[in-house]
Amino acid sequence: MNDNITKNDKFYTNCTQYFEFLRKKGITDYDFEDEYYFTMPAISNH
C-alpha cells in the first residue's frame, strides 16, 4: 500500500508541474485537464 501512496504522490507532483508549465506558457490542455479531474478522486481514494 505504501508503494501506491508513493506512486500517487509522484502522479500528483507531475501533474502539478505540468499545469504550472502550461500556466506559465499561457496555453491549455483541456483533454489532459478533463482526464486529471476525472481520475483524481479515484487516485486520492475520495
N, C-alpha and C positions, 0 to 999 in steps of 0.2 A: 504494500500500500504506500509506503514511503516513496517508492520509485514513481508512482503515479503522481504524487504531490510534486516531486521534482520536475517531472515532465510537464505538468500543468503550469508550474511557476515559469518554466522556460517558455512555454507557449504564450503565456500572458505577457512576459517580458518582450518576446519577439514581436508580438502584435502591437504592443505599446510603442516600441521603437519604430515599427513600420508606420503607424498612424502619425507619429511625430515627424517622420521623414516626409510623409505626404503633406502634412500641415505646413511645414517649412517650405516645401516646393509649391504650395498653393494648388495642389491637384487632389483629386478624389479617386477612390476605387470603390464604387458603390457595391460591386459584386462581392468583393472581399469583406466589406463592412457588413453586408447582409449576412454572409456566412458566419462572420465573427459573432455578431449579436445573436444569431440563431444557435450557435454552438456553445457559447459561453456558459449558459445555465447548466448544460449537461456536464461540462468540464468542472465547474465550480460546485457541483452537487447541490444546487439550489433550484 
